[in-house]
Amino acid sequence: MKEKTRPPLVLVTWYDAEHEFGWKDGNTNIEPINLPLVYSIGWFIYSNKHGVKICQTWTVDNHAQTLVIPKNMIEKVEEIWPEKEIVKDSTKSTAKPTMKRTKKPTLKKPRKTKQ
């Protein structure tokens, strides 16, 4: 049996780089820089002076689909699911979700139109 602590699930708010295609007409019609604000959710894997690494998929032994965000682009990092212990054996995991929904999701029914 192998034990490992699940990394925290985090929400990273960050400014992404932007790229425009094609030539622009002259140097007089220059548009201001408006970087898009991005929200990424993932399992926190690593951070250092250069940035933060999160992943989309995590197991006790591996992780996949990583995203590295440079530190200077990060607005904030918030933990949204605290660490929980996972026990791995050949049959089951003892990890149980503990997030509680404050409100049940509602599905709006389409309005009936008069014909």
DOMARRO-793656 format. One record per residue (C-alpha): x, y, z; residue number from 1. Coordinates in Angstrom, 1 decimal, m for minus. Each point is the difference from the previous one (the first is absolute). Last residue first. Example, Ala and Ser with C-alpha at 12.3 -4.5 7.8 and 13.67 -1.06 7.14 Angstrom:
residues 2
<r east="13.7" north="m1.1" up="7.1" k="2"/>
<r east="m1.4" north="m3.4" up="0.7" k="1"/>
***
This chain:
residues 115
<r east="m48.2" north="30.6" up="m31.6" k="115"/>
<r east="0.7" north="1.1" up="3.5" k="114"/>
<r east="3.5" north="m0.7" up="1.3" k="113"/>
<r east="0.8" north="m2.3" up="2.8" k="112"/>
<r east="3.0" north="1.1" up="1.9" k="111"/>
<r east="2.9" north="m2.4" up="0.2" k="110"/>
<r east="0.5" north="m1.6" up="3.4" k="109"/>
<r east="2.8" north="1.4" up="2.1" k="108"/>
<r east="2.2" north="m2.6" up="1.6" k="107"/>
<r east="0.9" north="0.7" up="3.5" k="106"/>
<r east="3.1" north="m1.0" up="1.8" k="105"/>
<r east="m0.5" north="m0.8" up="3.7" k="104"/>
<r east="1.4" north="2.7" up="2.3" k="103"/>
<r east="2.8" north="m0.1" up="2.5" k="102"/>
<r east="1.7" north="m3.0" up="m1.6" k="101"/>
<r east="2.3" north="m1.8" up="2.4" k="100"/>
<r east="3.5" north="m1.0" up="m0.9" k="99"/>
<r east="1.1" north="m3.0" up="2.0" k="98"/>
<r east="0.7" north="m2.6" up="m2.7" k="97"/>
<r east="1.0" north="m3.3" up="1.4" k="96"/>
<r east="3.5" north="m1.6" up="m0.3" k="95"/>
<r east="0.1" north="m3.5" up="1.2" k="94"/>
<r east="1.1" north="m1.4" up="m3.3" k="93"/>
<r east="m0.8" north="m3.5" up="m1.1" k="92"/>
<r east="1.0" north="m3.4" up="m1.3" k="91"/>
<r east="3.8" north="m0.5" up="m0.4" k="90"/>
<r east="1.0" north="2.4" up="2.7" k="89"/>
<r east="0.4" north="3.8" up="0.0" k="88"/>
<r east="m0.8" north="2.1" up="3.1" k="87"/>
<r east="m0.8" north="3.6" up="m0.7" k="86"/>
<r east="0.3" north="2.7" up="2.6" k="85"/>
<r east="m1.8" north="3.3" up="m0.4" k="84"/>
<r east="1.5" north="3.3" up="m0.8" k="83"/>
<r east="m2.3" north="3.0" up="m0.1" k="82"/>
<r east="m2.2" north="0.8" up="m3.1" k="81"/>
<r east="m0.1" north="3.6" up="m1.2" k="80"/>
<r east="3.5" north="1.1" up="0.7" k="79"/>
<r east="0.4" north="3.5" up="m1.6" k="78"/>
<r east="2.8" north="1.2" up="m2.1" k="77"/>
<r east="0.2" north="3.7" up="m1.0" k="76"/>
<r east="0.7" north="2.5" up="m2.7" k="75"/>
<r east="2.6" north="m2.2" up="m1.8" k="74"/>
<r east="1.7" north="1.3" up="m3.2" k="73"/>
<r east="3.3" north="0.9" up="1.8" k="72"/>
<r east="0.1" north="m3.6" up="1.4" k="71"/>
<r east="0.0" north="m1.7" up="m3.3" k="70"/>
<r east="m2.8" north="m2.6" up="m0.4" k="69"/>
<r east="0.9" north="m3.6" up="m0.6" k="68"/>
<r east="m2.9" north="m2.2" up="m1.1" k="67"/>
<r east="0.1" north="m3.8" up="0.4" k="66"/>
<r east="m2.2" north="m2.5" up="m1.8" k="65"/>
<r east="1.2" north="m3.0" up="2.0" k="64"/>
<r east="0.8" north="m1.2" up="3.5" k="63"/>
<r east="1.4" north="m3.3" up="1.4" k="62"/>
<r east="0.3" north="m2.5" up="2.9" k="61"/>
<r east="m2.9" north="0.9" up="2.3" k="60"/>
<r east="m2.0" north="1.3" up="m2.9" k="59"/>
<r east="m0.4" north="3.5" up="m1.4" k="58"/>
<r east="m1.7" north="1.5" up="m3.1" k="57"/>
<r east="m0.3" north="3.7" up="m0.9" k="56"/>
<r east="3.4" north="1.1" up="1.2" k="55"/>
<r east="1.4" north="3.1" up="1.7" k="54"/>
<r east="3.4" north="1.5" up="m0.2" k="53"/>
<r east="0.7" north="3.4" up="1.5" k="52"/>
<r east="2.6" north="2.6" up="m0.9" k="51"/>
<r east="3.7" north="1.1" up="m0.3" k="50"/>
<r east="0.9" north="0.4" up="3.6" k="49"/>
<r east="m1.3" north="m3.5" up="0.8" k="48"/>
<r east="m3.3" north="m1.9" up="m0.1" k="47"/>
<r east="m1.0" north="m3.6" up="m0.3" k="46"/>
<r east="m2.9" north="m2.4" up="m0.5" k="45"/>
<r east="m3.2" north="1.8" up="0.9" k="44"/>
<r east="m2.9" north="m2.0" up="m1.4" k="43"/>
<r east="m1.9" north="2.1" up="m2.5" k="42"/>
<r east="m2.3" north="2.9" up="m0.7" k="41"/>
<r east="0.8" north="2.8" up="m2.4" k="40"/>
<r east="m1.6" north="3.5" up="m0.1" k="39"/>
<r east="1.3" north="2.3" up="m2.7" k="38"/>
<r east="0.0" north="3.9" up="m0.2" k="37"/>
<r east="0.6" north="1.0" up="m3.7" k="36"/>
<r east="2.7" north="2.6" up="m0.5" k="35"/>
<r east="m1.1" north="3.3" up="m1.3" k="34"/>
<r east="2.9" north="1.9" up="m1.6" k="33"/>
<r east="m1.2" north="3.2" up="m1.7" k="32"/>
<r east="m0.4" north="0.0" up="m3.8" k="31"/>
<r east="2.6" north="1.7" up="m2.2" k="30"/>
<r east="m1.5" north="1.9" up="m3.0" k="29"/>
<r east="3.0" north="2.3" up="m0.7" k="28"/>
<r east="2.7" north="m2.5" up="m0.7" k="27"/>
<r east="m1.1" north="m1.0" up="m3.5" k="26"/>
<r east="m2.8" north="m2.4" up="m0.9" k="25"/>
<r east="0.3" north="m3.2" up="2.0" k="24"/>
<r east="1.4" north="m3.2" up="m1.5" k="23"/>
<r east="m1.5" north="m3.4" up="0.8" k="22"/>
<r east="m0.8" north="m2.0" up="3.1" k="21"/>
<r east="m0.4" north="1.4" up="3.5" k="20"/>
<r east="1.5" north="m1.7" up="3.0" k="19"/>
<r east="m1.0" north="0.4" up="3.7" k="18"/>
<r east="1.7" north="m1.2" up="3.1" k="17"/>
<r east="m2.3" north="m1.2" up="2.8" k="16"/>
<r east="m0.6" north="1.8" up="3.3" k="15"/>
<r east="m0.6" north="m2.2" up="3.0" k="14"/>
<r east="m2.5" north="m1.3" up="2.5" k="13"/>
<r east="1.0" north="m3.5" up="1.2" k="12"/>
<r east="m2.7" north="m2.0" up="1.7" k="11"/>
<r east="1.5" north="m2.9" up="2.1" k="10"/>
<r east="m0.6" north="m3.6" up="0.8" k="9"/>
<r east="2.3" north="m1.0" up="2.9" k="8"/>
<r east="2.3" north="m2.9" up="m0.6" k="7"/>
<r east="m1.2" north="m3.5" up="1.1" k="6"/>
<r east="2.0" north="m1.4" up="2.8" k="5"/>
<r east="1.7" north="m3.4" up="m0.7" k="4"/>
<r east="m0.3" north="m3.4" up="1.4" k="3"/>
<r east="1.0" north="m3.3" up="m1.7" k="2"/>
<r east="m1.3" north="m3.4" up="0.9" k="1"/>
***
